[in-house]
């Protein structure tokens, strides 16, 4: 069988496509898990073709492959045949487009056992960086079940000749269907949630087990285990400070997620109000027309109601669009903060290995990994603050439609009062009066939603502004890291 286009694609770090099994590459698959601890993180760097350049000790140990054999090998050396092709496709498309992405990955160790990770894969200067952690959240068991179903679909269709593309499409449809059942509109929404949930779960388990104080790579253990005379000691000190600042940002994510969720719900509710306003205006026009020529004043009232309802509907649609944009930006910000926090921790893990082992060979491969980790962390922190600034600007844009909606509500109240006065005592205008009686409830509902939005926006702006004040501290420590990285060359 000839190689397909998919077979010829490079394999990004942490994202193993299912290979064609040959006698040369086949491993004996054992249905057992190769276990590692919740506090262990590992990483690998690859070139643009997916060839492993370097990784840390944990990676080599869990994969069961000596560093000499691991480095220089394609990342497919650890790919597992149970991995759905569609997940690999999503990963590859993301990093080819310069985006960071997260995915659960089932990998194959050298002894035939498997190990699961949540991999965060990001493009670097001339290749890719993948950071992996042990899954522990309530999402993970659902993913294991989902992956088994996806791979079953792919294998069943692939039994027929030249059906790989059809298998991929069927698997993608099943993936989207299952994610929708779980409440996610897209894979991007799912992976953003998965990363923050997994990091929170990991930290909670470590807190309960008192691992945070002794974790290899934690600020405390790094400072305790590092030789003070080590060339890496100053870099480690700056890295510890960056990690502490990122932890403070990460601790705010629950509040961000809560506000983001409520804003998304409100955007849907506000659109319902727009529909209600339009229907009221139409019903008022119908009721006025039934009264014939005598309803001149009421017809003017209904026309005014129609005009204001259109303005309100347009404003509400604008507001809902802004809200959806803010929600999208907040969700991306949450993902970026979580990914940056993970990268900060893996930098500390690697620094711990280098700083505590005086006999470790600090060769070009090792130093290249140091530079990659620090450069990526620096660029990701900068990206986080750029997104913070964009989110703040977008939040400010909500002020105008909210003010316009409040103004339209006052106009609606005046129109309702005028119509009620003109139709009072006129029995034939009863239907028109009944329609107008619905206006106060609509005004009250819209006002309540606007008041809630204003309060939530102010609350969110406070958080965003507080985070923005940390930028100078980050810049100082990252600047120090960059200078130290240069001096290590």
Secondary structure, 3 states (H helix, E strand, C coil): CCCCHHHHCCCCCCCCCCCCCCCCCCCCCCCCECCCCCCCCEEEEEECCCEEEEECHHHHHHHCCCHHHHCCCEHHHHECCCCCHHHHHHHHHHHHCCCCEEEEEEEECCCCCEEEEEEEEEEECCEEEEEEECCCCHHHHHHHHHHHHHHHHHHHHHCCCCCHHHHHHHHHHHHHHHHHHCCCCCHHHHHHHHHHHHHHHHHHHHHHCCCCCCCCCCHHHHHHHCCCCCCCHHHHHHHHHHHHHHHHHHCCHHHHHHHHHHHHHHHHHHHHHHHHHHHHHHHHHHHHHHCHHHHHHHHHHHHHHHHHHHHHHHHHHHHHHHHHHHHHHHHHHHHHHHHHHHHHHHHHHHHHHHHHCCCCCCCHHHHHHHHHHHHHHHHHHHHHHHHHHHHHHHHHCHHHHHHHHHHHHHHHHHHHHHHHHHHCCCHHHHHHHHHHCCHHHHHHHHHHHHHHHHHHHHHHHHHHHHHHCCHHHHHHHHHHHHHHHHHCC
